[in-house]
Amino acid sequence: MLSASARPVIEATLPLVGSRIGSITPLFYSKLFAAHPELLNGTFSRANQRNGAQQQALAGSIATFATHLVEHPDTLPETMLSRIAHKHASLGITEEQYQVVYQFLFEAIAEDLAEVITPEIAQAWTEVYWLMAHALIKLEKGLYERRLNDVMWSPWTLAERTQLGPDTVRLTFTPADATAVTPGEPGGYLSVRTAVADGLLQARQYTLSGDAASVTHRTITVKRDADGEVSPQLHDALAVGDTVELSNPYGDIVLEETDRPLVLATAGIGSTPSASILHALADSGSEREVLVLHADQSPESWSLREQMLADLARLPKASLQLWYENPGDDAAALPGFMDLSAVRIPQDASVLLCGPTPFMKAARSAAIEQGVSAERVHYEIFGPDVWLASA
């Protein structure tokens, strides 16, 4: 992978670059958006720029990729690359944009490391960048080729909206034109692009929480983010009959075709991928062993409760354990936060986690401690993957 000349340079400079990447990435984004402000109109999330999540995720991915090249020179970090490629495809990232990113990223590196950078260091890190970029370009081309159409965004009309709680709404869209519809996969997501309060286009990813494979409609479940821009718009301004733009469906954490036991461990709105997977299993008459573990504030705050309970009832080998901070009259639920030490997880199970990052980290550790192979513990994270940056 890395050339013979680049590998010792990366190995020697990785601690330095790793310690400075957190300051390099904000500088990169400031340069990028100063030269290309149009990228904030429908591609990059303005909210994730403000809160620093995107900078942190980019820093984590670069450091993780470079470290992998040094420690495992004959392979690539495929799981990380797949996650990034699906997210990029859902936003319409193009091959040409990688050259733009390279220009401003390396301007930022040269400026931040001006006192130590040499031509040899610059060349070695250029090699790292293009190894990662070319791997992503290849994956994204493959994802684009799976579409049944050649458009990034197509118009969809809101056909139905159902309030599931004070801060959660289910939205069902139907096609607004004749664009061929690409079926989704259970657990997958799509991007919604809409104008926000000041007219700027913003895109966010939402799980297909109903029948993911449907070509007649798309259903998503949206929890209001008080600090967000898109979810308040979908809650407060989007009415039945209005039209928004949707991407084709993507997502690397989807239902596997296997008979292996499945554990779905979620918290809060993280139940949306589980709901889609359960629905697909129930519709197929699956006899797979499924263990659903969910934590929430209360029975009323579990947004997809009715859908998931109905689908669980159709699965002969499915079981459920709940944790509520405020259980109310639900005698079957355990009080407080999820504790996997009290749950027997089959060692040959596939485990899917979704929820706040601290929850997923604790659940992953608990599953591995019970003997589940780390490669079979998967997680879905909403927004930039800051887990990589803090690992």
Secondary structure per residue as TSV (DSSP state, phi and psi in degrees):
chain	resnum	aa	ss	phi	psi
A	1	M	-	360.0	-80.3
A	2	L	-	-68.2	143.9
A	3	S	-	-68.6	161.8
A	4	A	T	-61.7	-31.4
A	5	S	T	-79.8	-31.5
A	6	A	H	-80.3	-33.1
A	7	R	H	-59.9	-49.1
A	8	P	H	-65.3	-29.0
A	9	V	H	-69.1	-44.5
A	10	I	H	-64.9	-42.2
A	11	E	H	-60.8	-39.0
A	12	A	H	-76.5	-33.1
A	13	T	H	-99.9	-5.9
A	14	L	H	-58.3	-42.8
A	15	P	H	-59.9	-41.1
A	16	L	H	-67.1	-51.9
A	17	V	H	-63.2	-39.3
A	18	G	H	-60.7	-36.8
A	19	S	H	-75.3	-20.7
A	20	R	H	-106.8	-7.9
A	21	I	H	-62.5	-28.4
A	22	G	H	-66.7	-23.4
A	23	S	H	-96.3	-23.3
A	24	I	H	-69.9	-43.5
A	25	T	H	-66.5	-40.0
A	26	P	H	-61.8	-37.7
A	27	L	H	-64.0	-41.4
A	28	F	H	-57.8	-50.0
A	29	Y	H	-64.8	-36.1
A	30	S	H	-64.2	-39.7
A	31	K	H	-67.7	-43.6
A	32	L	H	-60.8	-48.2
A	33	F	H	-76.1	-24.5
A	34	A	H	-66.2	-37.0
A	35	A	H	-86.2	-30.5
A	36	H	-	-133.1	69.5
A	37	P	G	-62.8	-20.0
A	38	E	G	-64.6	-19.1
A	39	L	G	-71.3	-17.1
A	40	L	G	-84.6	-5.6
A	41	N	T	-101.3	77.0
A	42	G	T	106.4	-8.0
A	43	T	T	-113.3	-67.9
A	44	F	S	-84.9	147.0
A	45	S	-	-81.1	119.7
A	46	R	H	-65.1	-37.2
A	47	A	H	-64.0	-42.0
A	48	N	H	-71.8	-21.0
A	49	Q	H	-73.2	-41.6
A	50	R	H	-66.5	-41.1
A	51	N	S	-87.4	-2.5
A	52	G	S	84.0	-0.6
A	53	A	H	-64.9	-39.5
A	54	Q	H	-67.4	-40.9
A	55	Q	H	-62.5	-41.8
A	56	Q	H	-65.7	-40.2
A	57	A	H	-66.8	-42.1
A	58	L	H	-63.6	-44.2
A	59	A	H	-58.9	-44.2
A	60	G	H	-63.4	-40.6
A	61	S	H	-68.6	-40.2
A	62	I	H	-64.9	-46.5
A	63	A	H	-63.4	-41.7
A	64	T	H	-64.9	-42.5
A	65	F	H	-64.1	-46.8
A	66	A	H	-64.0	-41.9
A	67	T	H	-61.9	-41.2
A	68	H	H	-63.2	-41.3
A	69	L	H	-61.2	-35.6
A	70	V	H	-74.9	-43.3
A	71	E	H	-84.6	-26.7
A	72	H	-	-134.7	71.9
A	73	P	T	-63.9	-17.3
A	74	D	T	-98.6	3.3
A	75	T	-	-134.9	173.5
A	76	L	-	-121.6	154.8
A	77	P	-	-75.9	82.3
A	78	E	H	-63.5	-38.4
A	79	T	H	-62.9	-45.9
A	80	M	H	-63.0	-45.0
A	81	L	H	-63.4	-40.3
A	82	S	H	-62.5	-43.3
A	83	R	H	-59.9	-46.3
A	84	I	H	-66.1	-42.2
A	85	A	H	-62.1	-42.4
A	86	H	H	-63.2	-41.7
A	87	K	H	-65.0	-43.8
A	88	H	H	-60.1	-44.2
A	89	A	H	-62.9	-35.3
A	90	S	H	-70.8	-11.1
A	91	L	H	-111.4	-1.7
A	92	G	T	76.5	29.8
A	93	I	-	-62.7	136.6
A	94	T	-	-110.2	162.5
A	95	E	H	-61.0	-38.1
A	96	E	H	-63.6	-29.3
A	97	Q	H	-69.5	-20.5
A	98	Y	H	-67.2	-31.1
A	99	Q	H	-69.6	-37.8
A	100	V	H	-64.1	-46.3
A	101	V	H	-60.7	-42.6
A	102	Y	H	-57.6	-46.2
A	103	Q	H	-56.7	-49.7
A	104	F	H	-83.0	-28.2
A	105	L	H	-65.3	-41.9
A	106	F	H	-79.1	-23.6
A	107	E	H	-63.5	-41.3
A	108	A	H	-66.9	-41.7
A	109	I	H	-62.0	-45.9
A	110	A	H	-63.1	-37.6
A	111	E	H	-72.2	-44.4
A	112	D	H	-72.1	-32.1
A	113	L	T	-108.6	29.5
A	114	A	T	-56.6	-32.0
A	115	E	T	-77.6	-14.4
A	116	V	T	-126.6	-16.9
A	117	I	-	-70.9	141.1
A	118	T	-	-126.2	166.1
A	119	P	H	-56.9	-35.0
A	120	E	H	-67.8	-40.8
A	121	I	H	-66.6	-44.4
A	122	A	H	-61.0	-41.8
A	123	Q	H	-66.3	-40.6
A	124	A	H	-65.0	-43.5
A	125	W	H	-73.9	-26.0
A	126	T	H	-62.7	-40.1
A	127	E	H	-62.8	-42.7
A	128	V	H	-59.2	-47.6
A	129	Y	H	-57.9	-49.0
A	130	W	H	-74.1	-27.2
A	131	L	H	-61.4	-44.8
A	132	M	H	-68.5	-44.1
A	133	A	H	-62.3	-46.3
A	134	H	H	-66.0	-36.1
A	135	A	H	-62.8	-42.9
A	136	L	H	-68.6	-41.2
A	137	I	H	-59.0	-42.7
A	138	K	H	-63.1	-46.1
A	139	L	H	-63.1	-42.6
A	140	E	H	-68.5	-35.4
A	141	K	H	-60.5	-42.3
A	142	G	H	-62.7	-39.8
A	143	L	H	-66.7	-41.7
A	144	Y	H	-64.6	-34.3
A	145	E	H	-69.2	-20.0
A	146	R	T	-80.2	-10.8
A	147	R	-	-68.9	151.3
A	148	L	S	-92.9	7.9
A	149	N	S	-143.0	173.7
A	150	D	S	-116.0	27.1
A	151	V	-	-115.1	152.6
A	152	M	S	-83.7	-46.7
A	153	W	-	-123.0	137.8
A	154	S	E	-132.2	152.2
A	155	P	E	-80.6	136.0
A	156	W	E	-131.2	142.7
A	157	T	E	-102.4	134.8
A	158	L	E	-69.9	116.0
A	159	A	E	-98.1	-27.3
A	160	E	E	-156.2	139.7
A	161	R	E	-134.7	135.2
A	162	T	E	-129.9	123.2
A	163	Q	E	-76.9	120.4
A	164	L	E	-99.3	-4.7
A	165	G	E	172.3	179.5
A	166	P	T	-62.8	-25.5
A	167	D	T	-128.0	16.7
A	168	T	E	-135.9	136.2
A	169	V	E	-134.8	141.6
A	170	R	E	-100.1	128.1
A	171	L	E	-118.8	130.0
A	172	T	E	-119.4	126.4
A	173	F	E	-113.6	150.9
A	174	T	E	-123.4	154.3
A	175	P	E	-61.3	140.0
A	176	A	S	-103.0	-1.2
A	177	D	S	-148.6	-168.7
A	178	A	-	-95.4	15.0
A	179	T	-	-59.2	131.5
A	180	A	-	-59.5	138.0
A	181	V	-	-99.7	124.9
A	182	T	-	-85.9	122.6
A	183	P	-	-63.1	145.8
A	184	G	-	-92.0	179.7
A	185	E	-	-119.0	145.6
A	186	P	T	-57.2	126.5
A	187	G	T	98.2	-12.4
A	188	G	-	-82.0	-179.5
A	189	Y	E	-142.8	171.9
A	190	L	E	-138.2	168.7
A	191	S	E	-101.2	140.5
A	192	V	E	-108.7	126.6
A	193	R	E	-117.9	126.3
A	194	T	E	-150.5	158.9
A	195	A	E	-75.8	137.4
A	196	V	-	-98.7	-169.0
A	197	A	T	-54.9	-38.8
A	198	D	T	-94.4	11.2
A	199	G	S	93.0	-10.9
A	200	L	-	-70.7	138.2
A	201	L	E	-77.1	133.9
A	202	Q	E	-134.8	144.6
A	203	A	E	-119.4	140.2
A	204	R	E	-138.8	151.9
A	205	Q	E	-95.1	137.6
A	206	Y	E	-136.6	139.1
A	207	T	E	-66.5	142.1
A	208	L	B	-75.6	100.6
A	209	S	-	-92.7	-4.4
A	210	G	S	-110.0	-127.7
A	211	D	-	-81.2	95.7
A	212	A	T	-63.7	-31.0
A	213	A	T	-83.7	-4.1
A	214	S	-	-61.7	140.4
A	215	V	S	-107.3	4.3
A	216	T	S	-103.1	-18.6
A	217	H	-	-158.8	161.1
A	218	R	E	-125.9	133.2
A	219	T	E	-122.6	130.4
A	220	I	E	-129.0	158.4
A	221	T	E	-121.1	123.8
A	222	V	E	-118.1	121.2
A	223	K	E	-94.3	135.4
A	224	R	-	-67.3	128.3
A	225	D	-	-102.4	110.9
A	226	A	T	-59.2	-27.6
A	227	D	T	-98.7	3.8
A	228	G	-	-88.9	177.6
A	229	E	S	-113.6	-38.3
A	230	V	H	-83.6	-47.1
A	231	S	H	-61.6	-40.7
A	232	P	H	-61.7	-34.1
A	233	Q	H	-65.6	-42.4
A	234	L	H	-68.2	-33.4
A	235	H	H	-74.3	-45.0
A	236	D	H	-99.9	-28.5
A	237	A	T	-113.4	-19.9
A	238	L	-	-85.7	119.7
A	239	A	-	-114.2	157.4
A	240	V	T	-54.7	131.2
A	241	G	T	101.0	-18.5
A	242	D	-	-75.4	158.6
A	243	T	E	-119.3	137.7
A	244	V	E	-129.0	171.6
A	245	E	E	-99.2	134.0
A	246	L	E	-120.2	146.7
A	247	S	-	-86.0	174.0
A	248	N	-	-68.2	160.0
A	249	P	-	-80.6	145.4
A	250	Y	B	-140.4	-168.1
A	251	G	-	126.7	127.9
A	252	D	S	-96.4	-10.1
A	253	I	S	-106.3	89.1
A	254	V	-	-129.7	171.4
A	255	L	-	-62.0	125.2
A	256	E	-	-86.6	146.2
A	257	E	S	-87.7	87.5
A	258	T	S	-154.7	160.5
A	259	D	-	-95.4	2.4
A	260	R	S	-61.0	141.9
A	261	P	-	-54.1	147.7
A	262	L	E	-122.7	129.6
A	263	V	E	-115.6	123.4
A	264	L	E	-111.6	105.2
A	265	A	E	-112.7	115.2
A	266	T	E	-137.1	164.1
A	267	A	E	-141.4	137.2
A	268	G	G	58.7	-137.8
A	269	I	G	-69.2	-6.9
A	270	G	G	-63.4	-5.9
A	271	S	H	-74.6	-7.8
A	272	T	H	-62.8	-43.8
A	273	P	H	-63.6	-38.4
A	274	S	H	-61.6	-40.7
A	275	A	H	-61.2	-42.8
A	276	S	H	-65.3	-42.2
A	277	I	H	-66.5	-45.0
A	278	L	H	-59.7	-42.1
A	279	H	H	-61.8	-42.5
A	280	A	H	-66.1	-42.1
A	281	L	H	-62.7	-43.0
A	282	A	H	-66.1	-41.2
A	283	D	H	-65.0	-30.0
A	284	S	T	-86.9	-3.6
A	285	G	T	69.3	32.0
A	286	S	-	-62.5	142.5
A	287	E	-	-110.5	22.3
A	288	R	-	-70.3	144.4
A	289	E	-	-72.5	121.5
A	290	V	E	-128.7	128.4
A	291	L	E	-117.2	116.0
A	292	V	E	-102.6	123.3
A	293	L	E	-121.8	123.2
A	294	H	E	-139.1	138.6
A	295	A	E	-121.1	138.7
A	296	D	E	-153.6	176.2
A	297	Q	S	-72.2	-40.0
A	298	S	-	-162.3	167.3
A	299	P	G	-56.5	-36.5
A	300	E	G	-70.5	-26.4
A	301	S	G	-85.3	-9.7
A	302	W	-	-75.5	98.8
A	303	S	T	-60.4	-40.5
A	304	L	T	-104.1	28.7
A	305	R	H	-57.0	-51.8
A	306	E	H	-63.5	-44.9
A	307	Q	H	-61.7	-45.4
A	308	M	H	-70.8	-39.2
A	309	L	H	-64.2	-38.9
A	310	A	H	-64.4	-41.5
A	311	D	H	-72.4	-36.0
A	312	L	H	-60.3	-37.4
A	313	A	H	-66.4	-20.9
A	314	R	T	-91.3	-3.0
A	315	L	-	-107.6	113.0
A	316	P	T	-66.5	-23.1
A	317	K	T	-116.5	32.0
A	318	A	E	-106.0	146.1
A	319	S	E	-137.9	161.4
A	320	L	E	-135.9	136.9
A	321	Q	E	-133.3	130.4
A	322	L	E	-116.2	151.9
A	323	W	E	-130.2	129.7
A	324	Y	E	-126.9	138.1
A	325	E	S	-66.0	-34.1
A	326	N	S	-127.8	85.9
A	327	P	-	-65.2	-23.4
A	328	G	T	62.6	-129.5
A	329	D	T	-93.0	6.0
A	330	D	-	-80.2	94.5
A	331	A	T	-70.8	-21.0
A	332	A	T	-80.4	-18.0
A	333	A	S	-83.0	150.2
A	334	L	E	-92.7	145.9
A	335	P	E	-80.2	150.1
A	336	G	S	90.0	-153.9
A	337	F	S	-89.9	160.9
A	338	M	-	-62.2	135.2
A	339	D	-	-130.2	102.3
A	340	L	G	-76.5	-9.9
A	341	S	G	-66.3	-21.0
A	342	A	G	-94.3	5.0
A	343	V	S	-119.2	132.8
A	344	R	-	-84.9	117.8
A	345	I	-	-103.6	123.0
A	346	P	-	-57.4	133.1
A	347	Q	T	-66.0	-24.1
A	348	D	T	-94.5	14.1
A	349	A	-	-78.6	155.2
A	350	S	E	-94.8	134.8
A	351	V	E	-118.7	127.0
A	352	L	E	-114.3	125.9
A	353	L	E	-113.6	141.7
A	354	C	E	-155.3	129.9
A	355	G	S	157.3	-166.2
A	356	P	-	-57.8	146.2
A	357	T	H	-57.2	-43.9
A	358	P	H	-59.2	-38.6
A	359	F	H	-60.8	-46.6
A	360	M	H	-67.1	-37.3
A	361	K	H	-62.5	-44.4
A	362	A	H	-65.9	-41.9
A	363	A	H	-67.2	-38.6
A	364	R	H	-63.2	-46.0
A	365	S	H	-60.6	-41.6
A	366	A	H	-65.7	-39.4
A	367	A	H	-65.9	-42.9
A	368	I	H	-66.6	-37.7
A	369	E	H	-62.9	-26.4
A	370	Q	T	-85.3	1.1
A	371	G	T	105.7	2.1
A	372	V	-	-74.0	132.5
A	373	S	-	-62.7	136.6
A	374	A	G	-58.3	-31.6
A	375	E	G	-71.3	-13.1
A	376	R	G	-103.3	9.5
A	377	V	E	-105.8	112.2
A	378	H	E	-113.9	155.0
A	379	Y	E	-137.6	147.8
A	380	E	E	-114.4	128.6
A	381	I	-	-120.1	134.2
A	382	F	S	-86.1	122.7
A	383	G	S	92.6	-169.4
A	384	P	S	-58.8	143.3
A	385	D	-	-82.6	84.9
A	386	V	H	-77.3	-10.7
A	387	W	H	-58.7	-43.3
A	388	L	H	-57.8	-39.7
A	389	A	H	-70.9	-24.7
A	390	S	H	-104.5	0.5
A	391	A	-	-70.2	360.0
